[in-house]
Amino acid sequence: MANEGNLKPIRKGEVRNPNGRPKKLKGILQREGYKLSEINDTIQIMMNMDLEDLKKIFEDQKSTILEKTVANALLKSMVKGKLDSIETLLTRVYGRPKEKVEQEINVTNHTIKLKFGNGEGKDNQ
């Protein structure tokens, strides 16, 4: 939790995050001129590479921005031992897996009144 002594109220007109929200990978690459299909194809191919191949691509001066960006994301994930970037890349290419939700509803001791075409009601319990 934050220490209340360290909290400072924001003043009118003050900007606490001048750079704004970090840009998403897809948006950055699309602004560079890459098509969505090119991004997905590159991610799919590079996810099958080993660590040495990714390092070579990242260090190669002739690699495209797309290749370097994907290689860097994969390398960082491997070094940190976190799957965040890999999960994001997989979701980008293959989509999210379907989630199954099961729900059980128990209803007891309620009266249900049904009305038929002639307006007469019938009670069910």
C-alpha positions as CSV (number, residue, x, y, z in Angstrom):
1,M,0.0,0.0,0.0
2,A,1.1,3.6,-0.6
3,N,2.3,5.6,2.3
4,E,-0.1,8.5,2.7
5,G,2.7,10.8,3.6
6,N,4.1,10.4,0.1
7,L,0.9,11.1,-1.7
8,K,0.6,14.5,-3.4
9,P,-2.7,15.7,-4.8
10,I,-2.6,16.5,-8.5
11,R,-2.9,20.2,-9.3
12,K,-5.1,21.6,-12.0
13,G,-3.3,21.4,-15.4
14,E,-0.6,19.1,-14.0
15,V,0.3,16.1,-16.1
16,R,1.6,13.1,-14.3
17,N,2.2,10.9,-17.3
18,P,3.5,13.1,-20.1
19,N,4.2,10.2,-22.5
20,G,0.8,8.7,-22.1
21,R,-0.1,5.1,-22.3
22,P,2.5,2.8,-23.9
23,K,1.8,2.0,-27.5
24,K,0.8,-1.5,-28.4
25,L,3.1,-3.6,-30.6
26,K,0.5,-4.0,-33.4
27,G,-0.2,-0.3,-33.6
28,I,3.5,0.6,-33.7
29,L,4.2,-1.8,-36.5
30,Q,1.1,-0.9,-38.5
31,R,2.2,2.8,-38.3
32,E,5.6,1.6,-39.8
33,G,3.7,0.3,-42.8
34,Y,3.3,-3.4,-42.0
35,K,0.1,-5.2,-42.8
36,L,-1.6,-7.3,-40.1
37,S,-1.0,-10.5,-42.1
38,E,2.7,-9.7,-42.4
39,I,2.9,-9.2,-38.6
40,N,1.1,-12.4,-37.9
41,D,3.2,-14.4,-40.4
42,T,6.4,-13.1,-38.9
43,I,5.4,-13.8,-35.4
44,Q,4.3,-17.4,-36.3
45,I,7.7,-18.1,-38.1
46,M,9.8,-16.6,-35.3
47,M,8.0,-18.4,-32.5
48,N,9.5,-21.6,-34.0
49,M,13.1,-20.3,-33.9
50,D,15.7,-21.2,-31.2
51,L,17.5,-18.7,-29.0
52,E,20.6,-18.4,-31.2
53,D,18.5,-17.7,-34.4
54,L,16.5,-15.0,-32.5
55,K,19.8,-13.4,-31.3
56,K,21.2,-13.4,-34.9
57,I,18.1,-11.7,-36.2
58,F,18.1,-9.1,-33.4
59,E,21.8,-8.2,-34.0
60,D,21.6,-8.3,-37.9
61,Q,21.7,-4.8,-39.4
62,K,19.6,-6.0,-42.3
63,S,16.7,-7.3,-40.2
64,T,13.5,-5.3,-40.5
65,I,11.9,-3.4,-37.6
66,L,9.2,-6.1,-37.4
67,E,11.7,-8.9,-37.1
68,K,13.8,-7.1,-34.5
69,T,10.7,-6.1,-32.5
70,V,9.4,-9.7,-32.4
71,A,12.9,-11.2,-31.7
72,N,13.4,-8.7,-28.8
73,A,10.0,-9.5,-27.3
74,L,10.7,-13.2,-27.4
75,L,14.3,-12.9,-26.1
76,K,13.2,-10.7,-23.1
77,S,10.5,-13.3,-22.2
78,M,13.0,-16.1,-22.3
79,V,15.6,-14.2,-20.2
80,K,13.0,-13.1,-17.6
81,G,11.4,-16.5,-17.6
82,K,8.0,-14.9,-18.0
83,L,5.4,-15.8,-20.6
84,D,3.7,-12.4,-21.0
85,S,5.2,-11.5,-24.3
86,I,4.9,-15.0,-25.7
87,E,1.2,-15.2,-24.6
88,T,0.5,-11.9,-26.3
89,L,2.2,-13.0,-29.5
90,L,0.3,-16.3,-29.5
91,T,-3.0,-14.5,-28.9
92,R,-2.1,-12.1,-31.7
93,V,-1.6,-15.0,-34.2
94,Y,-4.1,-17.7,-33.1
95,G,-6.7,-15.7,-31.1
96,R,-7.8,-16.4,-27.5
97,P,-8.9,-20.0,-26.7
98,K,-12.6,-20.4,-26.1
99,E,-13.5,-20.4,-22.4
100,K,-16.1,-22.8,-21.1
101,V,-18.3,-21.6,-18.3
102,E,-20.6,-23.9,-16.3
103,Q,-23.4,-22.5,-14.2
104,E,-25.8,-24.2,-11.9
105,I,-29.0,-22.6,-10.7
106,N,-31.2,-24.1,-8.0
107,V,-34.7,-22.6,-7.7
108,T,-37.0,-23.9,-4.9
109,N,-40.3,-22.9,-3.5
110,H,-41.3,-20.2,-6.1
111,T,-44.6,-19.7,-7.7
112,I,-44.7,-19.3,-11.5
113,K,-47.8,-17.9,-13.1
114,L,-48.3,-18.6,-16.7
115,K,-50.8,-16.7,-18.9
116,F,-52.3,-18.3,-22.0
117,G,-53.9,-16.7,-25.0
118,N,-57.3,-16.3,-23.3
119,G,-55.9,-14.4,-20.4
120,E,-56.7,-17.1,-17.8
121,G,-53.9,-17.8,-15.4
122,K,-52.6,-21.1,-14.2
123,D,-50.4,-21.5,-11.2
124,N,-47.4,-24.0,-11.1
125,Q,-45.3,-24.8,-8.2
